[in-house]
Amino acid sequence: MDRFIYLTFDGLSRGLVYAAFALALVLIWRAARIVNFAQGSMAVAAVYVAYSVTNATGSYWLGFVVALLAGLLLGVLVERVVMRFVDHSSPLNGVVVALGLVLVLQGTLGIVYGNEYQPVETPFSRDAFEVGGIAMLSRYDLFVFAAVGTVVVVLTLLFTRTAVGLRMRAAAFAPDVSRLLGVSVGGMLTLGWALAAAVGSLAGMLVVPTELGVHPTAMDVVFVSAFTAAVVGGLDSPIGAVVGGLVVGLLLSYVSGYIDVTVAPMAILALLVLVLLGKPGGLFSSSKARVA
């Protein structure tokens, strides 16, 4: 029972990071109807910026804030300089360009920073509190809960309670009609990419310190889990992304703890296949798919 409780809390903590990253994928999908396969590499770039700032100033929090700002800026640049000129008549075009962007970013980061893992410190202790001799959550886990919870609340309010959120959704689903109504479709797309990149940067800042460190390919495995989470919940559902992230986190924790860590990737693949076969739109998708 002790092991089960520990694995559950560990899975929830890791699942929230996957949820944050899945939210970034959902934001891009809602804004541009594109699955951004470069999201992981963009997040790593932001983490490297934080790594440089923290080493130069000794302040984790300054590096943290600069990483989020760097993510925003990178999202704007990618949309304005690259994605805006992609022919979207075929969804495959955006995927190919995103994969090419992955190679460019990883190659550039490798040239600048090298291909060695660089350790990244956490702002809070990762030693878990014990209740009745059972390891529960650490201070860092609580920080992860608070950070992701804040992002979920802010994004929910943005899309359900603000005119900007309504314009973003309208620009994605009916761009021609939106233009006739005076909506800046290009501006809404840029905002969507910027927000998604910032959320992805947050996820990178949360997960990289818990792994071997920052590396040009540090987010590749995380991206696979987050993509699975987004597909499980539904690429058009922020709530689905959160639930999907928690499901993936718990599945990875239980499989790694009770079976073997090498089996965990196969469990994720099996979950992805089951959802795609049973409900391709995701568990939280509407009964009738909307078409962009």
C-alpha positions, 0 to 999 in steps of 0.5 A: 500500500505504501508503494501504491501511494508513493507511485500515485503521488509521483504519477500525479506530479509528473502527469501535471507536467505532461498536462502543461505540455499537452496544453501547449499542443492544444493551444497550437491546434486550437489556434492554427489546426497544426500539431507542433512537433517542434514544441519540445525543441522550442521548450529546450531552447527556452530552458537553455536561456534560463540556464545561461541567465541563472549561471550568469546571475545566480538567480533561478527566478530571474532565469525562470521569468526570462525563459517564459519570455523567451518562449513567448518571443520564440513562438512569435518568431516561429509563426511570423518567420516560418509557419506563416509562409507554409502552404496549409492546403495539406496538413502534412506540410506543417508537420514536415516544416515542424520536423525540420525546425526540430533539426535546426533547433537541436543542431544550433543548441548542440553547437552553442552549448555542446551535447553534454547534459548540463545539470539544472537546479530546482528552486525547492527541495525534492525530498518528499514529506513523510506522513506515517512513514509514507513518502508523499509530495515534495516542496517541488511537487507542490510548486509543480501543482501550483504552477500548472494549476495557475496555467489551467485557470488562466487559460480557461478564463482566457478562452471562456470569459474574454473576447480575445479567447473568442477571437482566437477560436473564431480565427482558427475555425472560421478565418474568412468569416472572422476577417469579415467581422474585423478580427485580426486572424494573423494576430490571433495566430501569432498570439496562439503560438506565443502562448503555446510556446510560453506554456511549453517553456514552463513545462520544460522548466518544470520537467528538465530539473527532474531528469538528467539535465538540459540537453538539445534532445532533453524533451523528446521523450517528454514530447511523446508522453505529452502528445499521447496525453493531448490525443487521449484527452482530445486536441481541441480540449484543454480539460482533456489535455489535463486529464490525459496528462494525469492518466499518462503520468499515472500509467507511467508511474504504475508500470515503471514501479510494478513491472519495469521502467523499460515497459513504460514506453510500450504502455504509452504506445498501447494507450495511444493505439487504444484511444485512436481505435476507440475514439480518435477524437479523444475522450473529451471530443464532441460527438460531432467533429468541427472542421476548420 
